[in-house]
Amino acid sequence: MTSKAAKDLKKRIVQESAACFEPMTFGELKVYEKFICFPLPGDNSGHGGFRGISRIFTKAHSVGTIEVLTSSTHGRAENLRGVSSIFPNSMLVLRIA
């Protein structure tokens, strides 16, 4: 059975403009913007779906030793659990509000 919150979310999403669903690259995101990564080819089984807390990321500033990896080709983001990951600036993402 679908919850009221899920039905309300679907209704709100359907009413959004097409521009809200345009993919962009990780490099185009501003710091602190939230996003979801598009699935990559290969084995994506067991990831828990896109609504899972581990799939929503926030672009972050580069700090410490990670700065070496986050050059002009890569950047850093954290999921909602605070786990940090490195992303290529060319990776396709969908910005979420």
C-alpha positions as CSV (number, residue, x, y, z in Angstrom):
1,M,0.0,0.0,0.0
2,T,1.4,3.4,-1.0
3,S,1.6,6.0,1.8
4,K,0.1,9.4,1.6
5,A,3.6,11.0,1.7
6,A,4.6,8.9,-1.4
7,K,1.5,9.9,-3.3
8,D,2.0,13.5,-2.5
9,L,5.7,13.3,-3.6
10,K,4.7,11.7,-6.9
11,K,2.1,14.4,-7.5
12,R,4.6,17.1,-6.8
13,I,7.2,15.6,-9.1
14,V,4.8,15.2,-12.0
15,Q,3.9,18.9,-11.8
16,E,7.6,20.0,-12.0
17,S,8.9,21.4,-15.3
18,A,10.9,19.4,-17.7
19,A,14.0,21.4,-16.7
20,C,13.9,19.8,-13.3
21,F,14.7,16.4,-14.9
22,E,17.6,17.5,-17.1
23,P,20.8,15.6,-16.3
24,M,23.9,17.6,-15.6
25,T,27.5,16.7,-14.7
26,F,28.9,16.6,-11.2
27,G,31.3,19.4,-12.2
28,E,28.3,21.7,-12.9
29,L,26.9,21.3,-9.4
30,K,27.6,24.0,-6.8
31,V,28.9,23.2,-3.4
32,Y,26.1,22.0,-1.0
33,E,23.7,21.0,-3.8
34,K,22.1,17.6,-3.4
35,F,22.1,15.1,-6.2
36,I,21.5,11.5,-7.2
37,C,24.0,9.7,-9.5
38,F,22.7,7.9,-12.6
39,P,23.3,4.1,-12.4
40,L,26.5,2.9,-14.2
41,P,26.7,-0.1,-16.4
42,G,27.5,-3.3,-14.6
43,D,26.3,-4.9,-11.4
44,N,24.1,-2.5,-9.5
45,S,22.2,-5.1,-7.6
46,G,21.6,-4.6,-3.9
47,H,22.0,-0.8,-3.9
48,G,18.6,-0.3,-2.3
49,G,17.1,2.0,-4.9
50,F,17.5,5.7,-5.4
51,R,15.4,6.6,-2.3
52,G,18.0,5.1,0.0
53,I,19.9,7.4,2.3
54,S,23.2,6.2,0.8
55,R,22.2,7.3,-2.7
56,I,21.5,11.0,-2.0
57,F,24.7,13.1,-2.0
58,T,25.7,16.6,-1.2
59,K,28.6,18.2,-3.1
60,A,31.3,19.2,-0.6
61,H,34.5,21.3,-0.4
62,S,37.7,19.4,-0.8
63,V,39.7,19.2,2.3
64,G,43.0,17.6,3.5
65,T,44.5,14.8,1.5
66,I,41.4,14.5,-0.6
67,E,42.4,17.8,-2.3
68,V,45.1,15.9,-4.2
69,L,42.4,13.7,-5.7
70,T,39.9,16.5,-6.3
71,S,41.7,18.3,-9.0
72,S,40.0,19.8,-12.0
73,T,38.8,16.3,-13.0
74,H,37.3,15.1,-9.7
75,G,35.3,16.4,-6.7
76,R,34.1,15.2,-3.3
77,A,30.6,14.6,-2.0
78,E,29.0,13.1,1.1
79,N,25.9,11.0,1.4
80,L,23.3,11.7,4.1
81,R,25.2,9.3,6.5
82,G,28.3,11.5,6.1
83,V,30.3,9.0,4.1
84,S,32.6,10.8,1.7
85,S,33.2,9.8,-1.9
86,I,35.2,11.0,-4.9
87,F,33.3,11.7,-8.2
88,P,34.6,12.5,-11.7
89,N,33.4,15.9,-12.8
90,S,32.0,14.3,-16.0
91,M,29.6,11.9,-14.1
92,L,26.0,12.4,-15.0
93,V,23.8,13.4,-12.0
94,L,20.3,14.7,-11.3
95,R,20.1,17.7,-8.9
96,I,17.4,17.4,-6.3
97,A,15.9,20.1,-4.2
